[in-house]
Amino acid sequence: MSTRTYQRWAPEHWEEYAVLDSGDRSRLERFGTLLLDRPDPSAVWSRSLDFDAWDKANARFEPTGMTKGNWVPLESVPEGWNLKYRSPRLDLTFQLEMTRFKHVGVFPEQAVNWEFIAEHLKPGDAFLNLFAYTGGASLAARAAGADVTHVDAIRQVVDWTRINMELSGLDGIRWVVEDALKFAQREQRRGKKYRGIVLDPPTWGLGPKGQKWRLEDQLLNLCETVAALVEPGGFIIMNTYSGIAPSALETVWDRILPAASSEAGELCLRGEDGHWIPTGSLIRITTQP
Ligand SMILES: C[S@@+](CC[C@H](N)C(=O)[O-])C[C@H]1O[C@@H](n2cnc3c(N)ncnc32)[C@H](O)[C@@H]1O
């Protein structure tokens, strides 16, 4: 049994993105030129800035149900706009828009994974991004010169990533519009191996025929299949935003890959006041060479 210390990761030095304040179950975030006020159920503390600061938001998201809602523009807002992510290793551009699901086309906390990916891949390495959304991890891997396979069940999301790839001055990503588990099982039958794999399964996924599945019901099958695809000395990054604790992820992966090493913890954002804002659980597994 390990006596492990869990980590907290949050992106640093992102010029165009910041959490200006959080609290009362909301976040006030700057995405490039726009200031947005979005619900964040984990922000159970009180705000540190006053009403005037929050009233400067260009738009506020007002939920109408469990997953959907409407953006209420407080000032004139564009339909879409661009956000740059620049670091010593990466120069990426994302096209953003205010979706009915509260999201804008990027999960900023994922920048810590983009850096890990860019650091650990070299040109020609095979990289697989499952549940890939608008492709931050795919862009980071491609920028490092890897051969990237990007898998998402929704065609519009894949088309959106293609725009991000072009805006970032990249090319050559392999697009797969399919159920991630089904694709991974097929790759396993073909004996395909990857140097790096990212999986970010949602709480509710869409199956091959559009049917909904619950993550808890698919988790083990998914992890076991992914474990069979990783090269010796390669890595797996798994995020969950579904309330599965880091220690639960660690137990799952310790049982599947007992000889591998791993680090687990919370994926976070940091407010401008220095406070940590949890967003999900993260585990990084490195297999034995
Ligand atoms: C939480 S988002 C991933 C965010 C991504 N990690 C990022 O940083 O941008 C989940 C994604 O999984 C996709 N998805 C849902 N069910 C799927 C399935 N069965 N197979 C593949 N993708 C699926 C959704 O379309 C969505 O883009």
The ligand as a MOL file (V3000), in Angstrom:
LIG
                    3D

  0  0  0     0  0            999 V3000
M  V30 BEGIN CTAB
M  V30 COUNTS 27 29 0 0 0
M  V30 BEGIN ATOM
M  V30 1 C -14.9910 16.6350 -21.0720 0
M  V30 2 S -14.9210 16.8080 -22.8290 0 CHG=1
M  V30 3 C -13.1970 16.6510 -23.0250 0
M  V30 4 C -12.4140 17.9530 -22.9060 0
M  V30 5 C -10.9780 17.8690 -23.4570 0
M  V30 6 N -10.1650 17.0150 -22.6150 0
M  V30 7 C -10.2710 19.2160 -23.5680 0
M  V30 8 O -9.3790 19.4800 -22.8010 0
M  V30 9 O -10.6060 19.9930 -24.4290 0 CHG=-1
M  V30 10 C -15.6720 15.3020 -23.3540 0
M  V30 11 C -15.7190 15.0410 -24.8670 0
M  V30 12 O -16.0920 13.6800 -25.0570 0
M  V30 13 C -16.8880 13.5590 -26.2250 0
M  V30 14 N -17.6040 12.2630 -26.1430 0
M  V30 15 C -18.7050 11.9490 -25.4210 0
M  V30 16 N -18.9790 10.6150 -25.5320 0
M  V30 17 C -18.0220 10.0850 -26.3510 0
M  V30 18 C -17.7360 8.7740 -26.8180 0
M  V30 19 N -18.4840 7.7340 -26.4990 0
M  V30 20 N -16.6530 8.6200 -27.6040 0
M  V30 21 C -15.8720 9.6590 -27.9600 0
M  V30 22 N -16.0970 10.9190 -27.5370 0
M  V30 23 C -17.1460 11.1460 -26.7420 0
M  V30 24 C -17.7320 14.8000 -26.2290 0
M  V30 25 O -18.1710 15.0860 -27.5510 0
M  V30 26 C -16.7330 15.8490 -25.6700 0
M  V30 27 O -16.0840 16.5010 -26.7290 0
M  V30 END ATOM
M  V30 BEGIN BOND
M  V30 1 1 1 2
M  V30 2 1 2 3
M  V30 3 1 2 10
M  V30 4 1 3 4
M  V30 5 1 4 5
M  V30 6 1 5 6
M  V30 7 1 5 7
M  V30 8 2 7 8
M  V30 9 1 7 9
M  V30 10 1 10 11
M  V30 11 1 11 12
M  V30 12 1 11 26
M  V30 13 1 12 13
M  V30 14 1 13 14
M  V30 15 1 13 24
M  V30 16 1 14 15
M  V30 17 1 14 23
M  V30 18 2 15 16
M  V30 19 1 16 17
M  V30 20 1 17 18
M  V30 21 2 17 23
M  V30 22 1 18 19
M  V30 23 2 18 20
M  V30 24 1 20 21
M  V30 25 2 21 22
M  V30 26 1 22 23
M  V30 27 1 24 25
M  V30 28 1 24 26
M  V30 29 1 26 27
M  V30 END BOND
M  V30 END CTAB
M  END
